[in-house]
Amino acid sequence: MKKSTDELMKILKSKKTVEDYFQENDNEIFFGTLTELINYFMAKKHIPKKDVVKNSGMKREYCYEILQGKTNKKISRDKVIMLCFGLSLTTDETQQLLKKSGYAPLYVRDTRDSIIVFSIANHVSVINTNIKLSEYGLSPLE
């Protein structure tokens, strides 16, 4: 992911067909499912599932269900964020996973989201992020 969203928008508007846009920017766009994107990040970062589960702070069984695409219910925004911690994603990658999940990206004008963004950017654990959230009277990631 090298181009900004604004750059991609300008390129898209300049193309005669959407296929031309996709062909030129195939490395900027992910067409797969949420599970496929999660698996892509695990492969890209060489992170085994057991480490994602451990570092996400989620219950083991539920996290494995998500990683294997076996959950029938929509994953909460907090769980997606916790997966981002488990996957050691950057803030940009986190925003991408949130959008792919159908959730709003993290918003830095929101106190809770700001703490989460800071934690992700600085590789703070879910546990320490939850401690910081509680210091501000905010709900933990759960």
C-alpha positions as CSV (number, residue, x, y, z in Angstrom):
1,M,0.0,0.0,0.0
2,K,1.9,3.0,-1.3
3,K,-0.6,5.4,-2.7
4,S,-2.9,7.5,-0.6
5,T,-6.6,7.2,-0.9
6,D,-6.7,10.7,-2.5
7,E,-4.1,9.6,-5.1
8,L,-6.1,6.5,-5.9
9,M,-9.3,8.5,-6.3
10,K,-7.6,10.8,-8.8
11,I,-6.3,7.8,-10.7
12,L,-9.7,6.1,-10.7
13,K,-11.4,9.3,-12.0
14,S,-8.9,9.5,-14.8
15,K,-9.5,6.0,-16.2
16,K,-11.8,5.1,-19.0
17,T,-12.8,1.8,-17.3
18,V,-12.7,0.4,-13.8
19,E,-10.7,-2.6,-15.2
20,D,-8.0,-0.2,-16.3
21,Y,-7.9,1.2,-12.8
22,F,-7.7,-2.3,-11.2
23,Q,-5.0,-3.5,-13.6
24,E,-2.8,-0.5,-12.9
25,N,-3.4,-0.6,-9.1
26,D,-3.8,-4.3,-8.3
27,N,-1.3,-4.2,-5.5
28,E,-3.3,-1.4,-3.8
29,I,-6.6,-3.1,-3.8
30,F,-7.6,-6.3,-1.9
31,F,-10.5,-8.2,-3.5
32,G,-10.8,-11.1,-1.0
33,T,-12.9,-11.8,2.1
34,L,-12.1,-10.7,5.6
35,T,-10.6,-14.1,6.4
36,E,-8.5,-14.0,3.2
37,L,-7.2,-10.5,4.2
38,I,-6.3,-11.8,7.7
39,N,-4.5,-14.8,6.2
40,Y,-2.7,-12.4,3.8
41,F,-1.4,-10.3,6.7
42,M,-0.3,-13.5,8.6
43,A,1.6,-14.7,5.6
44,K,3.1,-11.2,4.8
45,K,4.3,-10.8,8.4
46,H,5.2,-14.5,9.0
47,I,3.0,-14.6,12.1
48,P,1.7,-18.1,13.1
49,K,-1.9,-18.3,14.2
50,K,-0.9,-19.2,17.7
51,D,0.9,-15.9,18.0
52,V,-2.0,-14.0,16.6
53,V,-4.3,-15.6,19.2
54,K,-1.9,-14.9,22.0
55,N,-1.2,-11.3,21.1
56,S,-4.8,-10.5,20.3
57,G,-6.0,-10.9,23.9
58,M,-9.1,-12.8,22.7
59,K,-10.4,-16.1,23.9
60,R,-8.5,-18.8,22.1
61,E,-11.5,-20.7,20.7
62,Y,-13.2,-17.6,19.3
63,C,-10.1,-16.2,17.8
64,Y,-9.4,-19.5,16.0
65,E,-13.0,-19.5,14.7
66,I,-12.4,-16.0,13.2
67,L,-9.0,-17.0,11.7
68,Q,-10.5,-20.0,10.1
69,G,-13.6,-18.1,8.9
70,K,-15.9,-20.4,10.9
71,T,-17.8,-17.8,12.9
72,N,-21.4,-17.2,11.7
73,K,-21.9,-13.9,13.4
74,K,-20.4,-10.5,12.6
75,I,-17.2,-9.8,14.4
76,S,-17.4,-6.7,16.7
77,R,-15.3,-3.7,15.9
78,D,-13.3,-4.3,19.1
79,K,-12.6,-7.9,18.1
80,V,-11.3,-6.7,14.7
81,I,-9.1,-4.2,16.5
82,M,-7.8,-6.9,18.8
83,L,-7.0,-9.0,15.8
84,C,-5.0,-6.0,14.5
85,F,-2.9,-6.1,17.7
86,G,-2.5,-9.9,17.2
87,L,-1.4,-9.4,13.6
88,S,1.1,-6.6,14.5
89,L,-0.6,-4.4,11.9
90,T,0.4,-0.8,11.2
91,T,-2.2,1.9,11.6
92,D,-2.9,1.9,7.8
93,E,-3.3,-1.8,7.8
94,T,-5.6,-1.6,10.8
95,Q,-7.8,1.0,9.0
96,Q,-7.9,-1.4,6.0
97,L,-9.0,-4.4,8.1
98,L,-11.6,-2.2,9.8
99,K,-13.0,-1.1,6.5
100,K,-13.0,-4.6,5.1
101,S,-15.0,-5.6,8.2
102,G,-17.6,-3.0,7.5
103,Y,-16.6,-0.7,10.4
104,A,-15.5,2.9,10.5
105,P,-11.8,3.5,10.6
106,L,-10.2,4.7,13.9
107,Y,-10.9,8.4,14.3
108,V,-8.2,10.4,16.1
109,R,-10.6,13.1,17.3
110,D,-12.2,10.3,19.5
111,T,-10.3,9.8,22.8
112,R,-10.7,6.0,22.8
113,D,-9.7,5.7,19.2
114,S,-6.7,8.0,19.7
115,I,-5.4,5.7,22.5
116,I,-5.8,2.7,20.3
117,V,-4.1,4.4,17.3
118,F,-1.2,5.4,19.6
119,S,-0.9,1.9,21.0
120,I,-0.9,0.3,17.5
121,A,1.6,2.7,16.2
122,N,3.9,2.1,19.2
123,H,3.4,-1.6,19.4
124,V,1.7,-1.5,22.8
125,S,0.0,-4.7,23.9
126,V,-3.7,-5.1,24.2
127,I,-3.4,-5.5,28.0
128,N,-1.4,-2.2,28.3
129,T,-3.8,-0.5,25.9
130,N,-6.8,-1.6,28.1
131,I,-5.0,-0.2,31.2
132,K,-4.5,3.1,29.4
133,L,-8.2,3.1,28.3
134,S,-9.3,2.5,31.9
135,E,-7.1,5.3,33.2
136,Y,-9.3,7.6,31.0
137,G,-12.5,5.9,32.1
138,L,-13.1,4.4,28.7
139,S,-14.3,0.9,27.9
140,P,-11.6,-1.7,27.3
141,L,-11.1,-3.7,24.1
142,E,-13.2,-6.8,24.6
